[in-house]
């Protein structure tokens, strides 16, 4: 079992890969109009070679923290799924999530809330050196997908795949609304599970639920605090559900340590000022790593703080994410003013001062480095 210290060791690898989402992305793959019959595909077109075909259904237990009596046959929103082929059109990197077969890959497919979820691992790496076996990896993927589904109340497509390639020296990573592909080196690395949880959540938050691009050419934008910081926060919540709460506390604690490292330095800035400082640098540029680290850390910590605020009102950050997801199903992107409007709609309160303090200024965050798993 990989522990907290191991997760910390590889934490900023994710920053380099996920940075390419840029918070502002092209239009959602869902056509305008969203959930109506004219915008969904009831029967998928023919699928490429290697598609897993009709799914089998091994038992999938709800992760801790999810409803014990969860009905896995409930498709959520939308009730009729779109073909995953539409999602493949939005792939970042090679769209090879479904290009596998059972001769060359260990494959397990289950159906979770109407979506066929496949885990395909190249047989050359199907059992890695530290004993993280294929069945256990697949169970983690299923739990993380299931937890993400519950945040948004649905998934738009009929298939999703997590594919692990052979260790062929190609570290290229791919992400789309319908799957992720990682190298065998990542699969066998201490940070591999964090990569999966983080990038899988991006299949919703970033690749499907999209911030409207601003007018700059910058790598990031104001909304990135929720696109990236929120994804960091949720990925560790889901590691708690799938593994244990110490993974969550350790991961969030490391973000707190990172934030503390930069407090009082030239990188102790608001989210907009960090975005401007990073500018148009390419993803993973070493010269902008400190400000990128601070952007992710402040965003993740602010996401936790916003969840706290909402829990006190009998709500969750999930309620905000679900509203933005429903917008995306109707073909709409979001901007900062839409987020503020959603917060006011569900709480009856003006969150402008909150956003001004913790996002648009560098006011010190009122945290102590301990993180409860909010319920």
N, C-alpha and C positions, 0 to 999 in steps of 0.2 A: 504494500500500500504506500502510495506516495504521500508524504507529509507536508506540513505547512512550510518548513524550511526549504524543501525542494521546490515548492510552488514559487516561493519568493525568488529563488535563484534565477528563474527564467522569465520573470514577470514582464520585463520591458520588451521582450521579443514581440509580444502582442502589439505594443504601441507602434512598432514599425510596420507590421502587416495591416492592422486595422486602420491605420492613418489614411490609407488610400481610399477609404470611404468618403473622406473629405466633408462629411456632414451634409453638404449640399450636393445632391446627385441628380441624374436625369429623372424624367418623369417615371412614376410608378408603372410597372408592367400591366396593372389593371386598367382597362379602358375607362374613360369617364362614364359615370353612371353606376359603376360599382357592382352591386350585389344582384342586379336583375338578371333574368334568364338570358338576356341577349349578350351578357358579358361573361358567362361561364361556359365551360366545356364539359358536358356531361360524360361524353365518351372520349377518352384520350386518343389522339391520332396514333398511328403505328409508332412503335418505340424503337430506338436504335439497338444494335446488337449489344448483348450484355445486360439489357434491362432485366431486373429480377423477375418480371412477370407477376403472376397472381401471388399475393402475399400469403404466408402462413402466419399463424397467430400464436406464438408462445405466450405464456402469461406475462403481462406487464403490470407490475404492482405500482400503484401511485406512490411517488416519492413522499417521504415524511414531510408534513406541512401541507399536503394536498388532500382533497376530500377522500376519506377512506372508501366511500361508496361511489367513487367516480365511475360514470358510465362511459367506457371507452368507445362505445358505438355512437355517442353524441358528436356530430361533426362540428358543432359550434358555428361560428360565422366565417365564411359562407356555408350554407347547408350543402350546396353543390360545388364541388371543387373544380378549379381550373386545371387544365393539363400542365404538368410540370415543364413541358416543352416551352411554354411561354416564359417561365422563370429562367430557363437556361439561356434565353436570349439576353438576360441581364447579367450574365456571369462576369465576374472580375477575375482575370486569369483564365487558364484553360477550362472550358466547360465540360470537364471529363468526369463529373461526379458519377454518372451512370454507365461509364464505359468499363464494365468489368463482367467477368463470368465466374462460375463456380469452379472451373478448372484451375484458374490462376489465383482466385481469391477465396478466402473464407467468407461466407455471406450469411447474414441472418436478417430476415425481414419480418417485421411485425406491423400490425395496423393499430394506430393510435388516433382516435377521434377522426376516423375517416381518411387518414393519410397513411400510405404505405411507407414505412420508414426502414431503409436498408442500411446496414453497416457492412462494408466490404473491406477486407484487409488482405493485402497481398500476402500470399502464403509464405513468402520468404521472411516476413516479419510478424506473422500471426501470433507468435509468442515471443515477447521481448525478454531481454536479459534479466530484468528484475522481477519477472513473474507476473506481469500484468496481462493475464490471459485474455484471449479474444472474447470469451463469454462475458467476462467482467467488464471489458471495455464496451461491449455492445450494451450491457445493462446500464452503464453510465450514460451512454449516448441516449438511450431510450428515456431515462429519467430526466436528463437535461432537456430533451425535446418536449417531454410531457410538462415539465415545469414552465417552459417558455409558452407553451400553448395556453396554460392557465393564466398567465399574465395578460395575454391579448384576447383570450376567449375564442380562439380559432386559429386556423391556418388556411391560406388561400388555395393551396395546390394539392393535387392528388398523390404526389410522391415527394420524398425527401431522401437524400443519401449522404452518408459520411463515408468517404473512401480514403483508405490509407494506401499510398503507393509504395513500391519497393524503395529501399535505400539505394538510389541510383545516382546520388550526387546532385540531383535536381531538388533544390529546396523550394521551388516555386509553389506558392500557395494559391488556391482558388476558392472563391466564395460566390454564391449566388443566392437568390431567394429560395432555391430548392435544394441546396446542398453545399457541402464543403469538401475539399480534397486537401489532405496534408501529406507530407513526406513521411517515409518510414522513420527518418531521423527524429521528427517531431513526435511520432507515435511512441517511440521508445524513450523519449526524454522526460525529465521530471516535470516539465511544464506542459506536457502533451494534453492533459485533461483540461487545464485552464484554457489552452488554445481552443479546444473543442467547445467548451461551454461559452466562451466569449464569442467566437465566430458564429456559432449556431444562433446565439441571440441576435447577432447582426443580420441574420436572414430575415428577421422581422424588423428590428430597429436599425435602420440604415440602408438596407437593400430593398425593403418593401415599404415600411413607414419611413418616408424621406423628408428631410428638411428641404425647403425650397432654396435653391442656390441664391446667394446674395450677389451683389454686383461686382465683387472683388475677384481677383485671380488667386486669392489665398488658398492654401491647402485646407485650412479649417475656417470656421465661421462661428458666430455667436452661439448658434444652436448646438455646437459640438459638445458642450458640457453634458447634454443629455444623450446625444447619439453615442459618444464614446464613454463619458463618465458614467452614464446610466447603464451602459452595457457592462462596464467593469463591475459596478455594484451588483447587477443582477447575475452575472456569471458566478460571483462568489456565493450569492444566495443559493443558486442552483447546485453548486458544489456541496453546500451544506445539506441540501435535500438528498442529493445522490450519494454522498460519502459521509461527512460528519461536520458538525458545526465549527470545529476547529479550523477547517479549511477556509470557511467564511471569515472567522475572526482573524486568522493569520493574514489572509489576503487584504482585508480592509485595514488591518493594523499596519501592514507594509505601506499602504497608500498614505496613512497618517504619518508614518516615519518619513516618507518622501516629501510630503507637504511641509513637515517641520524642518526638513533639511534646507528648504528654500525660503522659509520665512525670514524676512529681513534682508534678503539678497535682491539683486537686480531682477530676479524672476518672481518675486512676490507681487504679483500683478492680478488685476481682474481678468476674467475670461476674455473679454474683447481685446484687452491689451496683450495678453498672451498670444491670441490669434494673430494680431498685427505683428508681434515680434517674430513669430514663426514664418509669417509671410508666405511666399511662394516656394519655399524650400521643398525639395522632393521628400517623399516619405522615408523615414529612417535616416535622414541627414544627421551625422554626428554633431554638426555645429548647432543644431536646434534641439538636441536631445533634452537639455535641462528644462527648457520652456515647454516642450512636449510632455515631459514627465509631470511637470507642475499642472499643466492643463488637464491631464488625465486624473491626477490625484485630486485636485480641487473639484473637478466634475463628479468624481465618484463620491467624495465626501459630501458634496452638496446634494447629490441624489439621495444619500442616506438621510441627511437632514430634512429634505423635503418629504421623504417617506415618514419620518418621525412626526412632522407637522400634520400630515394627513391621517396617520394612525390615531392621533389625539382627537381627531374629528370623526372617528369611526370609518375612515376611508383608507385607501392604500395608493401608493404610486401606481399600482396596477390599474387603478381606475383612470388615471391620466393616460397611460400607455394604451389602454383599450379604446379610449376616445380617438386618439391619433390613428390607431389601427383602423377603426371604422371609417375615419376620413380617407385613409389610403384605399380601402375597399371601394370608395366612391371616386377614386382617381385623384384625390387631393393631397398635395404636399402641405407642410406646416412651416410656420415661422414663429418667432418669439411671441408676437402678439396673439397668435392662435393658442399657444401654450398658456399664456396669461388668461385668456378668455375661458379655456377649459377649466383651469383652476378656480376661477370665479364662479363658473357654472355649477361645479360639483360641490363647492364649499359655501358659496354665498359671500365669500370674503375677497377683498382686493389683495392679490399677492404681489402687486407692483413693488411695495416696499421690501418684501422678502427677496425678490429677484434683484432689486437694486443693490441690496446689502451683500448678498452672497455670490451673485453672478457678475453684476456690472461694477462692482468695486472689489478692492482687496481687503475688505474688513476681515480681521482674524476670525477664523471659524471657531465657534464655541464648542469644541469637542475635547475629550480627554484621552483619546486613543483606545477606548474600550467600545465595543460594538455589539449591541444586542441583536439577535436575529428577530426582527420585528414581525409580529404576527397580527 
